[in-house]
């Protein structure tokens, strides 16, 4: 077994897929600022990879984009973007910030 700081890299073998027994989570907490350095919101960006084969995990059931009203994910679904507020902040803290959404449509057959 490898030391925790040296992940084992398994070769991709379709007959023996990685069991994904060990994970690494990467979390960045970001301050959202206005034009001046005033903090107007926070969000946490979260990524999860298999420690053994390094395959990224994808977030399911989360719309792509970024919002201070609800969690969203990156276009490739590998990063969750979750809004946060300090426990002492008003419940509407950060809700006036603009965001964006990416909507997927099935191609039309004409």
N, C-alpha and C positions, 0 to 999 in steps of 0.2 A: 504494500500500500504506500502511496506517495505521501510525502509530508503535506500538510494543509496549504502551505504557501507554494507548492509545486503541483498544479493540477495535472491529472493524467489525461492525455489526449488519445482517445481511441479512434482507430481508423473507421470510416463509415463502412459498415457491412450490412447489407439489407437482410441477410440471414440471421444476424445477431445484433439487433439494434441496441443502442444504449438504454439501460433501464432507468436512467435519470434518477439516481438515488441521492445525489448531492447537488446542492444549489448554491449560487452566489447571487446576492441581491445588491444592487447599486442604487442608492437613493441620494438625490441632490435636492436640497430645499433652496428655492430661489425667491428673492425679493422682487416684486413688481413695482417699479417706480414710475412716477409721473415725470414730466420734463425736468423738474428739479429733483433733488435726491430724496424727496418725500416718498416713503413706502406706502403704496396704495393697495397692496395685495401680496399674497404668498402662494406658492404652489410647490408640490413635491413631484419630482420626476423619478419614476421607479422602473428599473429594468431587472429582469431575472434571467440568468443563464444556467445551464447545467454545468456544474463544476468539472465533470469528467470529460464530456465531449465538447463543451463550450457552445452547444446549440442554444440560441436565444429562445425564450418562451414568448408567446403572443397573448395579448389581453383579449378576451372574448366578451361580447355583449356591451362593449364600450364604443360610443361613436368617435370617429376620428375628428381631431380639431383641438381647440383649446378654449376653455371657458372657466370663469370664476364662479359659475353657478353649479357645475356638475363635473365629475371626472370625465376625461376624454383621453384618447390615445393618439400616438403618432400614426402617420399614414401606413407604415409597415407593421403597426400593431405591437411593436416590441417595447414601447415606452408608455407607461401610464402617467398622465398629467393630472394630478389631483389638487384642487384648491384647498388651501388651509387658512385658518385665522387663529390668532392667539385666543386663548380661553377668555381673556378679559375684554376682547373686542366685541363691538356690537354685532348682532347676527347678520346685519346687512353689509359688513365690512367687505370691500372688494367687489360687491355685486354690480357696481356701475361701470366696470371695466369692459371694453369691447373684447370680443373673442372671435373665433372663426370655426366653421364646421365644414367638413368635407362629406358630401353626400354621394353615395354610389348608386348608379343606375345600371340596370341590365341593358345591354345593347338592343336596339330595336331592329327587328327583322322586317324589311319592307318587301 
